Amino acid sequence: MLGALALVALTAVLVGAALTRPAGGATDAADLALPLLIAAVLGLGAAGGARAAARALARRPARGVAGFLAVRAVARRSVGTLVVLPLTIAIAVVTFGAGTFDAAGAWRASVAATQAPASTVWSSELPMSEAVALTHRLDPDGRWLMATGTWNAQDGVYVVADAPRLSAASVWDPSWTPGHGVDDVVGLITRPSPPALTGTRLRLGLTVPRAAEEVTVEMRLRTAGGDTFNAYVGPFPPGETTSTERVPCEDGCTIEGLALAGPAGLPTELTGDYVIGPLEVDGRDASEVLTGGDWHLVGEGITQAAQDVRVEGPGLVVTAAGTGKAGLTSGAGGLRPVVAGREAVDRLGRVAAGAATSTVGGPPPSEAVLVAESVPFLGPEGVLIDYAVLTTNRTVYEEEFEVRVLAAADTPERVSTELARQGLTVERLFAQERERLDSTAYALALRLYLVAAVLVLLMAVAGLVVTTAIQLPGRRMDAAALSVVGVRRRSVLLAVGVEQVVVLGAAAVAGLLAGAAAQLIVLGRITLGQVEEASWPRVVARVDPALLSVTALVVAVLLGTVALLSAWVTVRRARGASLREKAR
């Protein structure tokens, strides 16, 4: 009893130390001993619990001969439950070994996906806008290609992606956002496209309050090729007037922003309600651009003079009071939604809280709608943002981007050839990154650890077979005595089988629980691979239900086979003649 209490106390101390130790430290002897100690404690508990439960059941009226015999066999054969302890330790070791091997494999896949987040990663010297246009031209349906760019902003590093294509072109590891697939990520960080128009002549109506100064409507448009420009419609004097402006949108443009300002888009005094609309393009009514554009007040980059915007009739009503501009943006008001690496969340909060009124070219005030263990290229220190969300109604200096194009594994050869013809070069492959990581010394050592764990389990089963063989003569005598007093052979066989299943089942359950607990406690705090860069994701401690079920099935088959063979061999030669030979 004193030894058992000392073992429990030691295990509790080591578990507490492991839980309070920072993650990512060096592996020490306690990490190696902890699975064994947890297994020993649970093994002693399982053996004692089986004996105590059998004794309690033995005091109750029996409901059948087989149950009566099995319960009393477990209760009085305390030596038979001694096999629970070594079996529990062996099963815990193999469970922990399999879980460690699986976690290490998942970690290497996560690292490979961080370094090469697609089957093929192409490097490009094109600006981000041209890379986006190129991928849309070669792959208009978004089945294979996606443009990305890593951006060193003032507050950190971003990976800017053509996010609607993320699920088709990229490799998104499921460990990055548990419970949220790549489609969920796309839905969280994208927003509806800005309203579009096609034509070359805009005709816009505007009602200016009688006591206000004349204003100009500044429109920020983006062409189908990704180029942005500002069109100035007006000026509009007080009262209800219309004005016409020519724009190069014969192939289509999206309207990302509107602003009421003074001449040449300069700040001016704005007061009262300004009615924008109706809008015509080449003589066709296009007022839906105003009424269906999901317009919001701009929160950054200008001195905002507007107080409210609402849809009314064929256009918008902007209420303003102050000096500056009445800036509107389509669908991108407020904080930009991003997926932030776990080490970048605090930084985003500081930027959002202290966003300046003039942030041209700087990082956008963002909100982490999801925290990830890693993001492509940048790991836990990066932030993933959609290209359209970043650039809508905003100036971004794209020469600061390091542009890449991600290509899926099923990309047609003609598309790859065209990428090469445009000057892109293959930078890295996901398969090569994964193969490199799988060939490291850590990966090989974990394979040997798994083999050793399986051998420990087989040795424990061999020890169980030897122990059963030693106890076989005594068990046969008991079975023979029961047959002499009239107990049917089938009942004896069932009783021996139930006894074995109870004892071995207790060991199996305790071993599986010990292995899973050790996996959760230890894995998140040790190094399962050589971390070459700070941007690599950490090891995520997890218990894979599928792997645990497979391990439990293997253990059940092994121990169940031993239990059935033991019961059959015990009853096979249990005859009354054995008792007469023993008496002589």
Phi and psi in degrees as a GROMACS rama.xvg file:
@    title "Ramachandran Plot"
@    xaxis  label "Phi"
@    yaxis  label "Psi"
@TYPE xy
-63.2879  -40.5581  LEU-2
-62.7759  -40.8199  GLY-3
-64.9858  -42.3769  ALA-4
-64.5404  -40.0233  LEU-5
-63.0833  -39.6315  ALA-6
-63.6685  -42.4114  LEU-7
-63.4863  -42.3235  VAL-8
-64.3885  -44.3563  ALA-9
-61.4319  -43.1468  LEU-10
-63.1555  -42.5454  THR-11
-62.2285  -40.5451  ALA-12
-64.1339  -45.892  VAL-13
-67.5706  -36.7791  LEU-14
-64.5752  -44.1367  VAL-15
-61.4466  -40.6276  GLY-16
-65.4899  -39.0919  ALA-17
-67.555  -37.6643  ALA-18
-71.8328  -28.3999  LEU-19
-94.3688  -6.70869  THR-20
-80.1324  140.012  ARG-21
-61.0511  148.203  PRO-22
-72.308  155.472  ALA-23
85.2244  7.85419  GLY-24
-77.7465  175.582  GLY-25
-72.6353  148.957  ALA-26
-74.0086  134.462  THR-27
-125.028  -177.276  ASP-28
-63.3315  -32.4602  ALA-29
-62.3684  -37.353  ALA-30
-64.5144  -35.2684  ASP-31
-76.1664  -34.7345  LEU-32
-82.9245  -23.126  ALA-33
-59.3011  -45.1664  LEU-34
-58.8613  -38.4553  PRO-35
-68.2782  -40.9283  LEU-36
-67.4813  -42.9701  LEU-37
-61.2295  -41.605  ILE-38
-64.5552  -40.3556  ALA-39
-63.4757  -42.9971  ALA-40
-64.0318  -47.1468  VAL-41
-68.3035  -32.9559  LEU-42
-64.9599  -44.5387  GLY-43
-62.6228  -40.4039  LEU-44
-64.606  -40.2475  GLY-45
-66.3891  -42.4039  ALA-46
-64.1793  -48.0054  ALA-47
-64.1483  -38.1815  GLY-48
-65.2876  -39.7827  GLY-49
-63.241  -43.2931  ALA-50
-65.7731  -43.5054  ARG-51
-64.3241  -41.868  ALA-52
-64.8971  -39.6574  ALA-53
-64.953  -40.631  ALA-54
-65.9443  -38.2466  ARG-55
-66.1999  -40.2633  ALA-56
-69.9017  -29.3548  LEU-57
-65.6239  -24.2715  ALA-58
-83.5539  -3.91885  ARG-59
-101.262  156.691  ARG-60
-61.7138  133.319  PRO-61
-78.4596  147.386  ALA-62
-102.644  -2.16092  ARG-63
-169.127  160.299  GLY-64
-67.3309  -44.1401  VAL-65
-63.4198  -44.8107  ALA-66
-64.6104  -39.6826  GLY-67
-59.1375  -46.8121  PHE-68
-69.2858  -41.5917  LEU-69
-64.8526  -44.8187  ALA-70
-61.9175  -44.7276  VAL-71
-72.4011  -28.2137  ARG-72
-66.2621  -43.5749  ALA-73
-66.8627  -39.0416  VAL-74
-67.1118  -39.9276  ALA-75
-96.5511  -16.6281  ARG-76
-97.8367  71.259  ARG-77
-62.811  -28.2779  SER-78
-67.238  -25.2005  VAL-79
-68.8525  -26.9843  GLY-80
-82.4418  -4.43274  THR-81
-65.6629  -22.0747  LEU-82
-70.0793  -14.2827  VAL-83
-63.2615  -41.5534  VAL-84
-62.9613  -55.3176  LEU-85
-64.4939  -34.6669  PRO-86
-65.6339  -41.5736  LEU-87
-60.1894  -44.9965  THR-88
-62.9159  -43.472  ILE-89
-64.5209  -43.2087  ALA-90
-67.5029  -37.6984  ILE-91
-63.7333  -41.0744  ALA-92
-63.5393  -43.9894  VAL-93
-70.8044  -34.8513  VAL-94
-65.7399  -45.0772  THR-95
-65.0247  -40.6137  PHE-96
-63.9372  -44.3534  GLY-97
-65.9768  -40.2206  ALA-98
-65.8053  -39.7391  GLY-99
-64.4927  -43.4861  THR-100
-61.7806  -42.2365  PHE-101
-67.277  -43.318  ASP-102
-64.1038  -38.8937  ALA-103
-65.3801  -41.1076  ALA-104
-63.1895  -41.4312  GLY-105
-65.1924  -37.0146  ALA-106
-66.2851  -42.339  TRP-107
-64.6596  -36.2927  ARG-108
-65.4476  -37.5702  ALA-109
-65.9013  -42.1699  SER-110
-64.4316  -43.7962  VAL-111
-62.229  -39.864  ALA-112
-69.7036  -28.47  ALA-113
-69.797  -44.5958  THR-114
-74.6125  -37.1114  GLN-115
-133.962  83.1632  ALA-116
-78.5884  30.7061  PRO-117
-161.962  164.316  ALA-118
-56.8619  -41.8843  SER-119
-134.652  130.458  THR-120
-110.174  118.145  VAL-121
-99.6409  136.166  TRP-122
-93.7821  141.282  SER-123
-136.831  146.033  SER-124
-97.0625  2.23993  GLU-125
-73.2728  152.05  LEU-126
-62.8516  157.708  PRO-127
-59.1541  -42.7045  MET-128
-62.3328  -39.2295  SER-129
-72.1196  -33.4554  GLU-130
-66.0713  -39.6758  ALA-131
-62.8572  -45.5345  VAL-132
-62.8103  -38.4786  ALA-133
-63.716  -45.9699  LEU-134
-65.3479  -34.753  THR-135
-70.8465  -32.3985  HIS-136
-73.6326  -42.242  ARG-137
-77.5392  -27.3508  LEU-138
-136.638  73.3739  ASP-139
-64.0395  -24.248  PRO-140
-90.5357  -3.03759  ASP-141
67.517  42.8559  GLY-142
-99.1661  -19.9038  ARG-143
-133.637  -35.7001  TRP-144
-113.073  148.294  LEU-145
-150.069  132.482  MET-146
-88.233  138.422  ALA-147
-135.45  161.004  THR-148
-150.53  131.778  GLY-149
-90.7144  134.976  THR-150
-130.558  119.094  TRP-151
-88.2658  93.0993  ASN-152
-85.8352  178.904  ALA-153
-65.5289  -29.0483  GLN-154
-104.545  4.64093  ASP-155
149.073  -159.401  GLY-156
-114.206  139.475  VAL-157
-123.118  149.186  TYR-158
-111.753  117.003  VAL-159
-98.888  123.442  VAL-160
-128.688  148.961  ALA-161
-76.9383  73.951  ASP-162
-55.1951  -34.9062  ALA-163
-56.9863  -19.8498  PRO-164
-97.2133  5.02412  ARG-165
-60.6373  -44.047  LEU-166
-69.5325  -27.8896  SER-167
-85.0085  -37.0658  ALA-168
-102.325  -23.3005  ALA-169
-102.215  167.423  SER-170
-105.538  107.348  VAL-171
-108.087  110.637  TRP-172
-71.3824  132.846  ASP-173
-65.0679  -19.9092  PRO-174
-74.3527  -13.2933  SER-175
-70.6013  -43.4112  TRP-176
-131.827  76.6833  THR-177
-56.9671  132.612  PRO-178
86.8449  -8.40627  GLY-179
-130.804  115.066  HIS-180
-77.8973  177.715  GLY-181
-64.8124  -32.4787  VAL-182
-65.7434  -36.6508  ASP-183
-63.738  -40.9931  ASP-184
-60.9156  -45.3257  VAL-185
-60.4208  -44.5267  VAL-186
-63.9321  -30.6362  GLY-187
-78.0137  -33.7298  LEU-188
-103.627  -4.14719  ILE-189
-100.807  160.529  THR-190
-133.875  160.116  ARG-191
-57.0874  148.122  PRO-192
-65.262  146.375  SER-193
-60.7553  157.056  PRO-194
-62.8704  149.096  PRO-195
-120.168  155.674  ALA-196
-144.948  156.816  LEU-197
-133.64  123.056  THR-198
155.761  -179.325  GLY-199
-122.43  -8.86485  THR-200
-131.399  116.803  ARG-201
-97.7714  138.29  LEU-202
-128.2  115.123  ARG-203
-121.589  136.211  LEU-204
-99.6281  145.779  GLY-205
-148.325  133.583  LEU-206
-107.976  117.299  THR-207
-105.438  135.331  VAL-208
-54.4505  146.746  PRO-209
-60.8061  -34.9598  ARG-210
-91.2274  3.61455  ALA-211
-94.086  167.521  ALA-212
-83.3412  162.268  GLU-213
-68.9669  149.559  GLU-214
-131.163  162.153  VAL-215
-118.9  140.675  THR-216
-94.6484  117.463  VAL-217
-97.1591  123.003  GLU-218
-115.955  127.415  MET-219
-98.9078  119.273  ARG-220
-121.906  153.354  LEU-221
-125.841  127.295  ARG-222
-76.8085  171.38  THR-223
-63.0786  -24.2054  ALA-224
-84.9203  -1.48442  GLY-225
96.756  -1.63635  GLY-226
-80.2781  143.613  ASP-227
-112.594  149.654  THR-228
-156.455  161.84  PHE-229
-108.083  132.876  ASN-230
-111.419  135.181  ALA-231
-112.706  116.658  TYR-232
-106.748  129.449  VAL-233
130.088  -159.367  GLY-234
-75.3216  161.627  PRO-235
-115.67  117.646  PHE-236
-77.6477  171.559  PRO-237
-56.5488  143.701  PRO-238
107.359  -169.94  GLY-239
-102.019  112.962  GLU-240
-138.445  170.101  THR-241
-129.157  158.179  THR-242
-147.636  154.33  SER-243
-121.329  144.364  THR-244
-145.277  140.57  GLU-245
-93.2961  139.79  ARG-246
-137.41  147.043  VAL-247
-84.8891  65.7062  PRO-248
-119.922  34.4279  CYS-249
-65.0388  -26.5552  GLU-250
-96.9576  4.87465  ASP-251
105.625  141.728  GLY-252
-140.573  154.428  CYS-253
-108.779  143.204  THR-254
-98.5364  112.714  ILE-255
-94.1664  -26.4921  GLU-256
-155.999  153.887  GLY-257
-130.623  150.19  LEU-258
-150.21  135.174  ALA-259
-93.2561  121.358  LEU-260
-146.955  -176.63  ALA-261
-85.0328  -166.205  GLY-262
-57.3021  139.071  PRO-263
59.7688  22.8594  ALA-264
77.6178  17.2199  GLY-265
-82.2987  157.359  LEU-266
-60.5598  150.866  PRO-267
-151.92  173.73  THR-268
-82.1908  122.838  GLU-269
-123.106  131.861  LEU-270
-152.699  134.9  THR-271
100.32  -165.475  GLY-272
-100.942  124.531  ASP-273
-108.493  124.552  TYR-274
-101.889  113.751  VAL-275
-98.3285  121.136  ILE-276
126.089  164.561  GLY-277
-76.7541  172.561  PRO-278
-124.608  134.75  LEU-279
-125.614  146.999  GLU-280
-127.827  116.546  VAL-281
52.2079  40.1316  ASP-282
83.1597  -4.4528  GLY-283
-100.174  140.735  ARG-284
-66.4907  129.173  ASP-285
-130.731  31.945  ALA-286
-65.256  -17.6345  SER-287
-63.968  -21.5168  GLU-288
-60.1305  -36.3817  VAL-289
-84.0854  -44.4488  LEU-290
-78.9337  -25.4506  THR-291
-112.579  18.2376  GLY-292
-90.3741  -0.569206  GLY-293
52.739  59.1278  ASP-294
-83.4603  139.264  TRP-295
-130.694  161.425  HIS-296
-73.4675  138.928  LEU-297
-70.7149  133.393  VAL-298
-104.453  2.73728  GLY-299
-149.942  157.315  GLU-300
87.2109  -15.0099  GLY-301
-140.251  166.887  ILE-302
-87.4853  104.49  THR-303
-79.0208  122.025  GLN-304
-101.825  -13.0609  ALA-305
-83.8239  151.304  ALA-306
-113.498  -24.4164  GLN-307
-161.054  152.221  ASP-308
-139.606  138.865  VAL-309
-149.181  156.549  ARG-310
-86.0195  132.289  VAL-311
-149.363  118.947  GLU-312
64.5922  -133.507  GLY-313
-88.5478  15.4569  PRO-314
-159.092  -152.515  GLY-315
-119.327  147.302  LEU-316
-115.203  119.119  VAL-317
-109.027  122.347  VAL-318
-98.6747  123.42  THR-319
-132.747  155.342  ALA-320
-161.897  101.172  ALA-321
146.285  -177.275  GLY-322
-106.192  130.373  THR-323
149.15  -138.033  GLY-324
-126.616  152.643  LYS-325
-99.986  88.7502  ALA-326
-92.6727  134.604  GLY-327
-124.138  147.426  LEU-328
-132.395  150.098  THR-329
-95.1227  109.544  SER-330
69.9074  6.85762  GLY-331
-128.929  33.7036  ALA-332
-76.1675  155.81  GLY-333
75.0752  -154.848  GLY-334
-75.4513  142.33  LEU-335
-76.9886  132.523  ARG-336
-76.7212  132.968  PRO-337
-138.707  162.235  VAL-338
-103.231  118.1  VAL-339
-106.366  136.725  ALA-340
-62.1452  153.438  GLY-341
-61.9234  -21.5091  ARG-342
-93.8  1.79358  GLU-343
-113.39  -1.69801  ALA-344
-66.2471  -45.6416  VAL-345
-61.8772  -38.0996  ASP-346
-63.3967  -40.4371  ARG-347
-63.3564  -39.7156  LEU-348
-60.8625  -39.5368  GLY-349
-67.7298  -39.6787  ARG-350
-66.3233  -42.3463  VAL-351
-64.875  -37.3175  ALA-352
-72.8414  -31.7212  ALA-353
-113.733  29.3001  GLY-354
-62.3496  130.414  ALA-355
-81.2506  162.195  ALA-356
-77.1822  -16.0788  THR-357
-123.129  102.293  SER-358
-127.476  34.4967  THR-359
-62.8207  124.439  VAL-360
80.5145  -8.3103  GLY-361
-93.6734  -176.167  GLY-362
-70.2111  142.477  PRO-363
-80.3157  145.057  PRO-364
-60.0725  119.627  PRO-365
-125.381  160.992  SER-366
-129.186  126.362  GLU-367
-77.6999  102.877  ALA-368
-81.5425  -12.649  VAL-369
-156.514  137.406  LEU-370
-103.011  129.695  VAL-371
-117.697  151.222  ALA-372
-69.5957  -26.0004  GLU-373
-161.901  155.49  SER-374
-129.914  158.02  VAL-375
-53.3796  137.144  PRO-376
71.1156  -35.041  PHE-377
-108.556  -13.3827  LEU-378
69.2131  -148.344  GLY-379
-73.5537  -9.11436  PRO-380
-94.1027  -4.82085  GLU-381
-98.9061  171.217  GLY-382
-131.577  130.395  VAL-383
-100.086  126.051  LEU-384
-135.435  148.517  ILE-385
-76.8193  138.595  ASP-386
-61.5567  -43.0291  TYR-387
-67.0664  -38.9613  ALA-388
-65.1776  -38.7412  VAL-389
-67.0661  -42.37  LEU-390
-97.0326  -7.52016  THR-391
-63.5361  119.963  THR-392
55.2103  43.3557  ASN-393
-157.08  142.96  ARG-394
-93.333  124.282  THR-395
-127.174  131.819  VAL-396
-82.8305  98.9345  TYR-397
-74.2573  -12.411  GLU-398
-67.9906  -12.4824  GLU-399
-86.3113  -3.65309  GLU-400
-85.4023  142  PHE-401
-100.711  104.132  GLU-402
-91.4033  138.265  VAL-403
-137.411  158.447  ARG-404
-120.517  126.313  VAL-405
-94.233  136.313  LEU-406
-127.226  134.127  ALA-407
-72.9068  166.342  ALA-408
-65.7621  -28.7007  ALA-409
-95.7922  21.6341  ASP-410
-62.6977  128.125  THR-411
-61.1914  151.524  PRO-412
-62.1907  -36.0202  GLU-413
-64.2637  -34.9913  ARG-414
-69.642  -43.2934  VAL-415
-62.5741  -39.3667  SER-416
-63.13  -39.8095  THR-417
-68.5017  -36.343  GLU-418
-61.175  -43.7917  LEU-419
-64.2652  -37.4959  ALA-420
-66.9062  -27.4112  ARG-421
-82.3347  3.93046  GLN-422
97.3573  4.0618  GLY-423
-80.4181  147.887  LEU-424
-126.931  149.314  THR-425
-72.9452  120.791  VAL-426
-91.4133  -44.7889  GLU-427
-162.943  161.806  ARG-428
-121.795  142.545  LEU-429
-62.9204  -40.679  PHE-430
-62.3463  -39.0278  ALA-431
-67.9789  -39.9366  GLN-432
-63.5286  -42.6387  GLU-433
-66.8162  -41.2063  ARG-434
-63.9904  -38.7253  GLU-435
-63.4517  -41.8854  ARG-436
-70.5442  -35.658  LEU-437
-71.2432  -13.7479  ASP-438
-98.0448  4.92652  SER-439
-74.5878  164.259  THR-440
-63.3  -35.554  ALA-441
-61.7686  -43.9571  TYR-442
-63.9274  -41.8063  ALA-443
-65.1129  -40.7047  LEU-444
-63.3599  -37.6234  ALA-445
-69.1797  -32.1213  LEU-446
-64.8777  -42.9485  ARG-447
-64.1956  -36.9095  LEU-448
-62.734  -41.3804  TYR-449
-65.1128  -41.6608  LEU-450
-62.0872  -43.2618  VAL-451
-62.9249  -38.957  ALA-452
-63.6044  -41.1651  ALA-453
-63.7909  -40.3601  VAL-454
-64.1769  -37.1099  LEU-455
-61.0407  -42.303  VAL-456
-64.0036  -43.1113  LEU-457
-64.6406  -38.1159  LEU-458
-65.8797  -37.9939  MET-459
-65.3182  -39.3346  ALA-460
-65.7811  -39.3744  VAL-461
-62.5158  -40.7405  ALA-462
-62.8136  -36.6439  GLY-463
-64.4019  -39.5468  LEU-464
-63.6603  -42.333  VAL-465
-63.5797  -44.4246  VAL-466
-61.3307  -41.2854  THR-467
-64.3056  -39.7727  THR-468
-64.2906  -37.4433  ALA-469
-66.1273  -38.2204  ILE-470
-81.8807  -6.62384  GLN-471
-60.8339  -44.8833  LEU-472
-58.591  -44.2413  PRO-473
-64.443  -39.2573  GLY-474
-66.0825  -37.8708  ARG-475
-64.8019  -37.9206  ARG-476
-62.7577  -42.7021  MET-477
-62.9389  -42.9149  ASP-478
-65.9963  -38.2377  ALA-479
-65.4995  -41.5753  ALA-480
-61.185  -39.8297  ALA-481
-65.5377  -39.3893  LEU-482
-66.2684  -33.4858  SER-483
-64.8157  -37.2371  VAL-484
-85.302  6.79481  VAL-485
103.265  5.80732  GLY-486
-75.159  132.469  VAL-487
-67.9219  149.99  ARG-488
-63.3567  -34.5115  ARG-489
-64.392  -39.9472  ARG-490
-66.343  -38.3562  SER-491
-65.1944  -43.5416  VAL-492
-60.3509  -44.5335  LEU-493
-66.068  -38.1915  LEU-494
-64.7973  -43.8005  ALA-495
-65.511  -40.1999  VAL-496
-63.6993  -43.2217  GLY-497
-63.1649  -41.0367  VAL-498
-58.9338  -47.3488  GLU-499
-65.1619  -40.8099  GLN-500
-64.6405  -39.909  VAL-501
-63.7995  -48.5812  VAL-502
-65.8704  -49.4755  VAL-503
-70.8256  -33.2797  LEU-504
-64.6079  -38.4676  GLY-505
-61.5368  -41.6858  ALA-506
-64.5406  -41.1678  ALA-507
-65.3761  -46.0015  ALA-508
-63.5078  -45.5768  VAL-509
-62.7417  -41.0374  ALA-510
-65.5207  -41.9072  GLY-511
-65.2226  -42.6231  LEU-512
-64.1031  -41.9398  LEU-513
-64.1716  -43.4745  ALA-514
-63.7873  -42.1779  GLY-515
-66.7502  -41.4442  ALA-516
-64.09  -43.7115  ALA-517
-62.1221  -36.7425  ALA-518
-63.5691  -44.9909  GLN-519
-66.1774  -37.2237  LEU-520
-76.4092  -41.4588  ILE-521
-90.5815  -41.4097  VAL-522
-61.8146  -38.3171  LEU-523
-71.4998  -4.23325  GLY-524
-122.945  9.99269  ARG-525
-125.033  169.156  ILE-526
-99.7533  121.218  THR-527
-102.319  4.08389  LEU-528
-163.966  169.966  GLY-529
-83.7772  110.004  GLN-530
-82.803  106.977  VAL-531
-89.1366  -24.9707  GLU-532
-136.501  149.735  GLU-533
-68.3983  -17.7499  ALA-534
-81.8874  -1.70584  SER-535
-75.1542  141.635  TRP-536
-70.1007  162.38  PRO-537
-85.9513  168.311  ARG-538
-76.8941  128.734  VAL-539
-97.3427  118.516  VAL-540
-72.2818  120.795  ALA-541
-151.955  156.426  ARG-542
-116.143  113.375  VAL-543
-77.2188  113.616  ASP-544
-57.9785  -36.6487  PRO-545
-65.4831  -45.797  ALA-546
-65.6579  -40.8733  LEU-547
-62.6151  -37.5276  LEU-548
-66.4453  -40.5179  SER-549
-64.4582  -43.2838  VAL-550
-60.8567  -44.0409  THR-551
-62.2264  -38.2041  ALA-552
-65.7056  -43.7131  LEU-553
-61.671  -45.2447  VAL-554
-63.3578  -41.5627  VAL-555
-63.3697  -40.1931  ALA-556
-65.0441  -44.9163  VAL-557
-62.5176  -53.1698  LEU-558
-70.7201  -34.7062  LEU-559
-64.7009  -38.3091  GLY-560
-63.6102  -43.076  THR-561
-62.8899  -42.6736  VAL-562
-62.9072  -44.8978  ALA-563
-66.698  -43.7201  LEU-564
-64.3653  -38.6393  LEU-565
-62.1583  -44.706  SER-566
-64.5928  -40.6542  ALA-567
-68.3291  -44.1302  TRP-568
-65.7819  -35.7108  VAL-569
-63.6537  -44.9356  THR-570
-83.6749  -22.4806  VAL-571
-58.4909  -42.1258  ARG-572
-116.476  23.4921  ARG-573
-85.7801  92.2193  ALA-574
-123.943  161.8  ARG-575
-61.8162  -28.2358  GLY-576
-60.7637  -29.6005  ALA-577
-63.4012  -36.0569  SER-578
-68.9188  -38.4489  LEU-579
-66.9311  -39.0412  ARG-580
-64.0833  -37.3951  GLU-581
-68.0945  -38.4575  LYS-582
-65.5408  -34.6036  ALA-583
